[in-house]
Amino acid sequence: MAQLFSRTSNTVAPAVLVGTILLLCLAGVCVYAVFWSPYMTGVKVPVRQPVPFSHQHHVGGLGIDCRYCHTGVETSAFAGLPPTHTCMTCHSQLWTEAPMLDPVRQSLLTGRPLRWNRVHNLPDYVYFDHHIHVAKGVGCVSCHGRVDEMPLTWKTESLYMKWCLDCHRHPEGVIRDPKKVFDLTSRNPSRKAGLERLKLNQVRASPFLLDCGNCHR
């Protein structure tokens, strides 16, 4: 009976099999790299705004508190964006002719709010409440990074679900004294101090924090 395959098949078949496995592995590595790349996460990628607002200047240089512009951060789910009249509280007296501030002046004249572009933009199926995190001692810097050092604002974290869950599994790593929540220079507590702070801030145990319904409603 004649052979169905030539002798070279003994060499080709293993080579094809090994090559296929290597290609699949390479494809997996590429997908993983793209998934965690700045292109997908937006980490360290400045977001274009109608006005090139500098947190480095306003927060780091002038010492303006986060709550001056983000007025809802302690009382509501959304931290809030400053209305035009908040900007003009200062800029009706300072840099009144600066070309870069023309959109702000036009907003005041027309009554049309500036359309700021979201930097930290969660999907519609994710619920995040700023005020509860602030009340429990999660500092602004834990999520937003050192905005006081950013000439233009960018993300410092991916906001992927894994990142949220890592924090909810070990909240002692970020919980701090509520008085230091808005201090961007404060460091995360030690494990011992964090565990003590969990009790003082009345943070519930990880099983509750990991309940799907907390973020997906």
N, C-alpha and C positions, 0 to 999 in steps of 0.2 A: 504493500500500500504506500502510495506516494506521500511524502511529508507535506502537511498543510503550510508550515512556516519554514522559511529558510534558516540556516544556521545563524545568520546575522541577527535574527530576532532575539536570540539569547543575550545579545549585547544591547540591542535597541530598547527592548522592553524595560529592563531595569533603569536605563538612562532616562526614558520617558517618565517612568514612575517617580524617580528621584527628582527630575526636573519639575514635574507637576507639584510635588510636595514643596519644593523650594519656592516656586512661584506663588503658591498659596500662602506660604509663610511671609514672603516679601509683600504680598498684597495686604496681609494683616498688619504688618509693620507700617506700611504706608497709610492705611486707614487710621491706625492708632495715632500716627504722627500728625496727620491732618486734623483729627478730632481734637487734639490738644494744642494745636498751633494757634498763634495769635489771629490767624485768618478766621478761625471758627470761634474762639473764645473772646476775642477782642481785648485780651489782656495787653496792657502797655501800648495800646493803639489810641492816640488822642482822637476824640470825637469832635468833628467840625460843628461849630455853633454860629448863630447869627451875629454874636459878639464874642470875640476871643477873651472870655472871662478867665482871669488867672486867680486860682485859689492860693497860689504861692504868694502873690502880692497882697491879696485881701486878708487871707487867714494868717499866713506865715509872717508877712511884713507888717500889716496893720493890726493884726491880732483880733480880727472880727470873729465873734463866736458863731459856731454853726447855726445856732438857733435864731440868729438875727435874720437870716434869709430862709432857712428851712423851719418855718414856724410850727409846722404840724408834727415834728418828729417826736415830741413827748406826749402827744394827745391823740394821734390818729395813725392809721396804717400807712398813709402816704406822708413822707416828710415835707412835701410841698416845695414849690419853686417860687422865688420872690417875684411879686408883681412889679411892674415898672416903677411905681411910685417909691418902692423900697430902694431901687437903684438911684432914683433921682433925689432921694433924701440927701445924698452926698454930691451927686453929679450935677445938681442944679447950682452948686457953688464951685465944684472942682472939675477941671478939664471940660469946661462947658462947650468948647469949640473943637474938641478932639474928633477927628473924622471917624475913628473906629466906634465912637459912641453915638454916631448919627442914628442907627436903628433904635436905640433907646429913646432918643429925643422924638423920633417919628412915632414911636409907640405911644408916648405920652400925649402927643398932639392929636393923634387919630383915635386913641382909645383902644387900639388893637394890641393885645398882649404879644410879647415876643414868643416865638415858637422855638423853645429850647429843645434840643435833641437829647433823648434819654441816653445816659451812659450805662446805667445799671437797669437793664430792661428785661424783666422776667416774662416768661410765657403766660398767656391768659389763664392757664390751668393751675398756676402756682399762686398761692396766697401768702403774702409776707406782710407782717404787721411791725412797723417801726417802733411803735410806742411800747409794746410789750418787751421787745429786746432791750430798749433803752432802760425801761423800768427794772429789768432783771440784771442790769450791769454789763451788757455787751457794748463795748466802746465803738465809736464810729470807725476808728482805725482798723478794727478787726475785719470789717467788710470793705471799707472804702480805701484803706491804706493811708499813706501820708499825703493827703490832699494838700496839706500846707507846703508841700515841696513840688507841687505840680503846676507848671506855668499854663498848661492846658490839661483838662481832666481826662483821665483814662481809668479803666478797670485794673485792679491789681489781683483780682480773683476771677476764676472762670464762671462762678455761679452755677456750676453743674451740681446735680443732685448729690453726688458723692461728697462734694465740698460741704454742703449743708449738713449731710448726715454725719460726717466726721466731727463737726462741731456739736451736734446734738448728742452724739455718743459720749463725748468727753467735754461737756460744757465748762468743767473746772479750768480748762486751759485758757478761757477767754473772759470768764466772769470776773469783774473787778468792782471796786467801790463805786457806787453810783455817782459820787462826786467827781470821779475821774473819767466818766463816760465820754465827755467832750474834750478831754485832754489828749490830743493827738500824739504827744510825746511819751505818754505812759506806756509801760510795757505790760505784757501779759503776766499774770501772777504765777508764782510757783505752784506746783501741784497741791502742796499742803495748804497754802493760802487760798487757792482756788476752791478746794473742798470746804474750807471754813466759810468762804464767801457764798457758796451755794446755799448753805443753811441760813446765813444772814439775809440773803436776798430772796429767800423762799422759792428757790428754783426747784421744780419738780424733777423726779428721777427720770433717767434716760428712757425707760419703757414708755412713759407718757410722751416724752419728746420725740420718740421715734414713731408715734402713731401717724399713719398716712393722712388721717383727717385733719391734722394740724395745718398742713400746707396744701392739700388737695381737697377742695370743698365743692 
